[in-house]
Amino acid sequence: MKRHLVWFRTDLRLTHNPALQRALATGDEVVAIHIDCPGQWQQHGLGSRQLAFIQQNLQALAQALQAIDIHLHRLECASFNDIPELMLDFCQQQQIDALFANRETGINELRRDRAVRDAIEAKFSMFEADCIVSPGNLVTGNGEMYKVFTPFRNAWIKYFKEHGYKLLPAPDSDHPPTSGDDGNVDKDSPWPAGEYAAQQRLQQFCREHLLDYKELRDFPALPATSSLSPYLAAGVLSTAQCLQAIEQQLGYLPLSPGEQGFAWFNELIWREFYRHLMVAYPRLSMHQPFKLETRLIKWSQDKSQFQAWCDGQTGYPIIDAAMRCLNQTGWMHNRLRMIVASFLVKDLQIDWRWGEDYFMAQLIDADFASNNGGWQWAASTGADAAPYFRIFNPTVQGERYDKQGEFIRAWVPELASVPDADIHSPQQWLAEQELGHSYPAPIVVHKEAREKTLRMFQSTKNPEVA
């Protein structure tokens, strides 16, 4: 009798899980395992919100697996270095013939999996469940990974047209999931746990906002984004499921920028771009910039300004509202992520890695590849065609994307009474109307900060460095 083991990691779902499917198809009996690594999570900077979300989804996964007669074993060790021996012992005790898992892209994860393969006696099979196009399959004519998104996207779409995608259904169950079967979690949570909840949210987004996503996605006061990122980051939802939902809603998949629905489809390709970069350039997993010449930049180490940014006390309303929203909820609108990242790096000249680490610790949807890619994009250190002099004006960004200050007032109560005309530069109005107000003056003058940043980047233009 063949006894197979499925190792769950960032793929906490039954649908589109090739490791699970293959184990069931080829084994007589299947068991499952998940290994908590608190020391490793701490080293990776994962925050308490995301860790709690993962635990809730593990509860939901255990229930879903139980419905198909698979027991989920929960083990724990300090770090990835302990996993090979732990897995060897478990496989021997459980008389496992073969181990099945879905690939992960970080350098520590890749090293962990190689060590497990070398340690265990059972056959170890790996599958692609995260990306539609596996990292390594898209290269330039010179055999290199694409360094700019748009050529990567063109190659991705060409590959997709030739190969398509296949969504693997969840294994048959005598107890299909319902809204009451997703674990003992708070149903009033902004992100209720479980695969069923994730799929319901995906379908709702496609019905209500897929077609107006391009027009409304940048306005943080509107509920026009998918809010699916926590589920994607934990693997409760797969990209393949997102493609199926798009196709079911539209009757087609939008494969060119002119087609309706392409804007959100494009975001899924961005997600894969950052994963491909992680595999092609392992230094990205080691706090190194993609553009090596930017190592010459002498970033500010001003801890008081960094703390003001973290606390939402910069004196720029859109920045402060975004950061306070992050601190209180563990989530931030994508446009706001770009604005606050630009402010930290281009207005305060603070090391982008400080911001990257802070986001990892706070976000419920922390995803290392996307977070790193986003921060390097904002810092002009990453794989991007745009030059270093792309510097967001935080006041203009606020005026453009929160014109009436609806989002700002929701998160910065000190500004509740400020009229629309003054909401993005409220200090003078506050000084005239509210003596002793608590809202701070801007910690930096944007125009002066911009000039300083330009000089800082220009000083790195030394071709011999790269």
Secondary structure, DSSP 8 states (H G I E B T S, - for coil): --EEEEEESS---STT-HHHHHHHHH-SEEEEEEEE-HHHHHHHT--HHHHHHHHHHHHHHHHHHHTTT--EEEEE-SSGGGHHHHHHHHHHHTT-SEEEEE---SHHHHHHHHHHHHH-SSEEEEE--S-SS-TTS---TTS---SSHHHHHHHHHHHHHHH----------SS---TT-S-S--TTSSS--SHHHHHHHHHHHHHHTTTTHHHHTT-TTS--S---HHHHHHTSS-HHHHHHHHHHHHSS---STTSTTHHHHHHHHHHHHHHHHHHH-GGGGGT--SSGGGGG---B--HHHHHHHHHT-SS-HHHHHHHHHHHHHS---HHHHHHHHHIIIIIS-B-HHHHHHHHHHH-TT--HHHHHHHHHHHHT-SS-SS-TT----HHHHHHHHSTT-HHHHHH-GGGTTS-GGGTTS-HHHHHHH-TT------SS-HHHHHHHHHHHHHTT--TTT-
